[in-house]
Amino acid sequence: MAFIGQILILALQIYTFLIIAQVVISWLVAFGVINTSNPQAYRLMRGLEKLIEPVMAPVRRFIPPIGGIDITPIIVIFGIMILERLIALIFFA
C-alpha cells in the first residue's frame, strides 16, 4: 500500500511542478521574453494549458482575479499540498 501512496504523491508533485512551469512561462510571455509566434513555444504553452486547465477552470469560476492577478495557481497548489498530506496519513500511518 505504501508504494501506491508514493506513486500518488509523486504524481501530485509533478503536477505542482507543471503548474509552476505554466505560471513562469506565462510571465515570460507577458514580459516579452518568449514570443508566442515561435512554434515550439506555442506548443509548449498549449501542452501545459491542456494539462493544467481542467483543474484550474473550476477554481477560477469561484475565485476571480484580484487586482488583475490570477491567484488560482496558489490555491490549487495549496489544495495539492493538503491532498498530499491526506495521502500520507492514509497510506503511511
Z-matrix of the N, CA and C atoms (Angstrom, degrees):
N
C 1 1.448
C 2 1.530 1 111.58
N 3 1.332 2 116.83 1 -33.46
C 4 1.462 3 120.14 2 -179.25
C 5 1.527 4 110.65 3 -62.97
N 6 1.343 5 117.63 4 -33.50
C 7 1.458 6 121.43 5 179.32
C 8 1.531 7 110.73 6 -62.99
N 9 1.317 8 116.87 7 -41.61
C 10 1.472 9 120.82 8 178.57
C 11 1.523 10 109.93 9 -63.63
N 12 1.327 11 116.31 10 -42.09
C 13 1.457 12 120.23 11 177.63
C 14 1.518 13 111.94 12 -61.73
N 15 1.329 14 116.97 13 -40.83
C 16 1.459 15 120.80 14 178.54
C 17 1.520 16 111.61 15 -64.94
N 18 1.317 17 116.42 16 -40.14
C 19 1.482 18 120.77 17 178.55
C 20 1.528 19 110.20 18 -64.56
N 21 1.326 20 117.40 19 -43.45
C 22 1.467 21 120.89 20 179.37
C 23 1.523 22 111.04 21 -63.03
N 24 1.318 23 116.09 22 -44.77
C 25 1.465 24 119.66 23 -179.83
C 26 1.531 25 110.19 24 -65.12
N 27 1.324 26 117.47 25 -40.29
C 28 1.461 27 120.55 26 177.43
C 29 1.531 28 110.96 27 -61.83
N 30 1.318 29 117.21 28 -42.52
C 31 1.471 30 121.02 29 178.54
C 32 1.527 31 110.76 30 -61.97
N 33 1.328 32 117.07 31 -41.16
C 34 1.464 33 120.49 32 178.75
C 35 1.529 34 111.09 33 -67.56
N 36 1.315 35 117.84 34 -36.50
C 37 1.459 36 120.72 35 177.61
C 38 1.526 37 111.32 36 -67.56
N 39 1.311 38 117.22 37 -38.91
C 40 1.470 39 120.64 38 176.40
C 41 1.524 40 110.07 39 -64.78
N 42 1.333 41 116.85 40 -40.65
C 43 1.458 42 120.49 41 179.34
C 44 1.532 43 110.36 42 -64.84
N 45 1.339 44 117.18 43 -38.38
C 46 1.462 45 120.85 44 176.14
C 47 1.525 46 110.28 45 -61.46
N 48 1.334 47 116.73 46 -43.58
C 49 1.458 48 120.72 47 177.05
C 50 1.528 49 110.72 48 -60.26
N 51 1.321 50 118.41 49 -40.87
C 52 1.464 51 121.20 50 179.45
C 53 1.528 52 110.95 51 -64.77
N 54 1.320 53 117.44 52 -38.07
C 55 1.471 54 120.69 53 177.09
C 56 1.524 55 110.04 54 -62.65
N 57 1.326 56 116.22 55 -46.20
C 58 1.460 57 120.01 56 179.74
C 59 1.526 58 110.69 57 -63.11
N 60 1.330 59 117.03 58 -41.41
C 61 1.461 60 120.63 59 178.08
C 62 1.526 61 111.03 60 -61.90
N 63 1.311 62 117.13 61 -41.02
C 64 1.458 63 120.85 62 179.53
C 65 1.523 64 111.05 63 -64.99
N 66 1.320 65 117.46 64 -39.75
C 67 1.464 66 121.42 65 178.61
C 68 1.527 67 110.03 66 -65.01
N 69 1.316 68 117.51 67 -46.67
C 70 1.466 69 121.08 68 -179.37
C 71 1.520 70 110.58 69 -62.75
N 72 1.311 71 117.18 70 -42.59
C 73 1.470 72 119.93 71 179.31
C 74 1.524 73 110.73 72 -65.11
N 75 1.316 74 117.59 73 -38.14
C 76 1.470 75 119.29 74 177.80
C 77 1.528 76 111.14 75 -64.84
N 78 1.337 77 117.24 76 -35.38
C 79 1.468 78 120.07 77 175.36
C 80 1.517 79 110.54 78 -66.19
N 81 1.335 80 116.91 79 -43.36
C 82 1.461 81 120.33 80 179.78
C 83 1.526 82 111.29 81 -62.39
N 84 1.314 83 117.44 82 -36.03
C 85 1.463 84 121.17 83 176.62
C 86 1.528 85 109.52 84 -68.94
N 87 1.337 86 117.14 85 -42.85
C 88 1.462 87 120.89 86 -178.85
C 89 1.528 88 111.97 87 -63.25
N 90 1.327 89 117.64 88 -34.35
C 91 1.458 90 121.22 89 -179.77
C 92 1.523 91 112.99 90 -91.05
N 93 1.318 92 117.49 91 3.19
C 94 1.456 93 121.80 92 174.93
C 95 1.518 94 115.21 93 79.37
N 96 1.320 95 117.37 94 14.19
C 97 1.459 96 120.40 95 178.05
C 98 1.525 97 110.42 96 -75.67
N 99 1.321 98 116.22 97 -38.43
C 100 1.462 99 122.05 98 177.24
C 101 1.523 100 108.00 99 -109.72
N 102 1.316 101 115.60 100 131.20
C 103 1.452 102 121.54 101 179.41
C 104 1.524 103 108.94 102 -95.97
N 105 1.334 104 116.87 103 124.46
C 106 1.465 105 120.28 104 -177.52
C 107 1.530 106 112.71 105 -73.67
N 108 1.318 107 117.98 106 -8.71
C 109 1.466 108 118.48 107 176.02
C 110 1.529 109 111.75 108 -79.37
N 111 1.326 110 116.60 109 -11.02
C 112 1.458 111 121.49 110 173.99
C 113 1.537 112 108.00 111 -72.18
N 114 1.339 113 118.05 112 124.40
C 115 1.472 114 119.69 113 -175.47
C 116 1.534 115 114.17 114 -61.31
N 117 1.336 116 117.08 115 -38.59
C 118 1.466 117 118.45 116 -179.58
C 119 1.519 118 111.12 117 -68.68
N 120 1.321 119 116.88 118 -41.00
C 121 1.461 120 120.50 119 178.60
C 122 1.532 121 110.24 120 -64.35
N 123 1.317 122 115.59 121 -40.96
C 124 1.460 123 119.43 122 179.26
C 125 1.525 124 111.26 123 -64.30
N 126 1.330 125 117.75 124 -42.93
C 127 1.473 126 121.11 125 178.70
C 128 1.524 127 111.07 126 -63.72
N 129 1.330 128 116.92 127 -40.53
C 130 1.456 129 120.80 128 177.79
C 131 1.528 130 111.05 129 -61.88
N 132 1.327 131 116.17 130 -45.69
C 133 1.466 132 120.05 131 179.28
C 134 1.525 133 111.46 132 -63.14
N 135 1.309 134 116.70 133 -44.48
C 136 1.477 135 120.34 134 -179.63
C 137 1.525 136 111.19 135 -66.21
N 138 1.326 137 117.58 136 -39.30
C 139 1.461 138 120.73 137 178.97
C 140 1.516 139 111.55 138 -63.60
N 141 1.332 140 116.56 139 -46.08
C 142 1.466 141 119.71 140 177.57
C 143 1.525 142 110.84 141 -63.91
N 144 1.317 143 116.24 142 -39.61
C 145 1.463 144 119.81 143 -179.96
C 146 1.527 145 111.18 144 -63.53
N 147 1.316 146 117.44 145 -39.58
C 148 1.468 147 120.16 146 178.83
C 149 1.522 148 111.91 147 -65.69
N 150 1.338 149 117.13 148 -32.02
C 151 1.459 150 120.60 149 178.75
C 152 1.529 151 112.41 150 -78.74
N 153 1.314 152 116.78 151 -37.01
C 154 1.460 153 121.37 152 -171.65
C 155 1.528 154 112.71 153 -90.61
N 156 1.297 155 117.25 154 -37.02
C 157 1.469 156 121.01 155 -171.36
C 158 1.537 157 114.91 156 -60.26
N 159 1.335 158 120.96 157 -34.33
C 160 1.476 159 118.10 158 178.81
C 161 1.531 160 113.78 159 -60.82
N 162 1.318 161 117.52 160 -25.14
C 163 1.461 162 120.42 161 177.23
C 164 1.526 163 110.53 162 -90.13
N 165 1.308 164 116.96 163 -37.10
C 166 1.465 165 121.02 164 -176.51
C 167 1.529 166 113.53 165 -73.07
N 168 1.312 167 117.43 166 -36.96
C 169 1.466 168 120.68 167 -173.81
C 170 1.531 169 112.85 168 -59.56
N 171 1.335 170 120.35 169 -46.05
C 172 1.467 171 118.02 170 178.73
C 173 1.526 172 113.28 171 -64.15
N 174 1.326 173 116.82 172 -33.39
C 175 1.466 174 119.78 173 178.92
C 176 1.524 175 109.88 174 -71.30
N 177 1.324 176 117.55 175 -37.28
C 178 1.472 177 121.37 176 179.52
C 179 1.521 178 112.58 177 -63.99
N 180 1.326 179 116.75 178 -26.95
C 181 1.469 180 118.77 179 178.25
C 182 1.516 181 111.37 180 -65.06
N 183 1.338 182 116.93 181 -31.93
C 184 1.452 183 120.90 182 -176.86
C 185 1.524 184 113.56 183 -95.67
N 186 1.321 185 117.67 184 -24.35
C 187 1.453 186 121.11 185 -176.46
C 188 1.523 187 108.46 186 -123.69
N 189 1.324 188 116.58 187 103.93
C 190 1.466 189 118.75 188 179.33
C 191 1.532 190 110.58 189 -76.15
N 192 1.326 191 117.13 190 163.97
C 193 1.470 192 119.77 191 176.04
C 194 1.528 193 110.69 192 -60.47
N 195 1.306 194 116.06 193 141.98
C 196 1.465 195 121.41 194 179.85
C 197 1.526 196 107.58 195 -105.41
N 198 1.317 197 116.27 196 114.87
C 199 1.460 198 120.25 197 -178.25
C 200 1.519 199 112.87 198 61.69
N 201 1.311 200 117.42 199 30.37
C 202 1.460 201 121.70 200 -179.46
C 203 1.519 202 113.85 201 82.60
N 204 1.329 203 117.42 202 3.13
C 205 1.458 204 121.23 203 -179.63
C 206 1.526 205 109.02 204 -107.87
N 207 1.318 206 115.76 205 126.57
C 208 1.456 207 121.75 206 179.88
C 209 1.531 208 108.87 207 -83.56
N 210 1.335 209 116.42 208 113.16
C 211 1.469 210 120.38 209 -179.12
C 212 1.525 211 111.88 210 -97.35
N 213 1.310 212 116.51 211 7.79
C 214 1.458 213 120.95 212 -179.65
C 215 1.534 214 113.17 213 -56.20
N 216 1.347 215 119.88 214 -43.39
C 217 1.464 216 118.15 215 179.15
C 218 1.532 217 113.38 216 -59.61
N 219 1.311 218 117.09 217 -37.25
C 220 1.465 219 120.49 218 178.89
C 221 1.516 220 110.43 219 -63.31
N 222 1.316 221 116.25 220 -45.14
C 223 1.466 222 120.55 221 -178.51
C 224 1.523 223 110.88 222 -66.11
N 225 1.337 224 117.01 223 -41.15
C 226 1.462 225 120.34 224 179.34
C 227 1.530 226 110.18 225 -66.03
N 228 1.334 227 117.75 226 -40.14
C 229 1.469 228 120.11 227 178.55
C 230 1.525 229 110.50 228 -64.59
N 231 1.330 230 118.26 229 -40.22
C 232 1.467 231 120.55 230 175.38
C 233 1.529 232 110.88 231 -61.45
N 234 1.336 233 116.04 232 -41.38
C 235 1.463 234 119.65 233 176.92
C 236 1.524 235 111.92 234 -62.33
N 237 1.319 236 116.68 235 -39.93
C 238 1.463 237 120.31 236 178.04
C 239 1.522 238 110.26 237 -65.03
N 240 1.323 239 117.17 238 -39.91
C 241 1.467 240 120.41 239 178.91
C 242 1.527 241 110.71 240 -62.12
N 243 1.322 242 116.41 241 -41.86
C 244 1.473 243 120.26 242 177.72
C 245 1.520 244 110.04 243 -64.17
N 246 1.319 245 116.88 244 -42.55
C 247 1.462 246 121.30 245 178.88
C 248 1.533 247 111.12 246 -63.32
N 249 1.322 248 117.54 247 -39.57
C 250 1.464 249 120.61 248 177.09
C 251 1.532 250 111.02 249 -61.10
N 252 1.324 251 116.35 250 -42.00
C 253 1.473 252 119.98 251 179.44
C 254 1.524 253 111.40 252 -66.88
N 255 1.329 254 116.44 253 -37.97
C 256 1.468 255 119.09 254 177.02
C 257 1.518 256 110.90 255 -64.68
N 258 1.303 257 117.01 256 -41.31
C 259 1.470 258 120.94 257 178.01
C 260 1.522 259 109.65 258 -63.10
N 261 1.329 260 116.43 259 -42.13
C 262 1.461 261 119.39 260 178.74
C 263 1.522 262 111.06 261 -62.70
N 264 1.322 263 117.67 262 -39.88
C 265 1.465 264 120.60 263 178.14
C 266 1.519 265 111.56 264 -66.11
N 267 1.310 266 116.23 265 -39.59
C 268 1.470 267 119.47 266 -177.24
C 269 1.517 268 112.00 267 -72.85
N 270 1.342 269 116.84 268 -45.78
C 271 1.459 270 119.96 269 -172.84
C 272 1.519 271 114.78 270 -90.27
N 273 1.322 272 117.47 271 -21.91
C 274 1.467 273 119.66 272 -174.76
C 275 1.520 274 113.98 273 -115.46
N 276 1.306 275 117.93 274 3.38
C 277 1.469 276 120.14 275 -178.00
C 278 1.514 277 111.63 276 -83.46
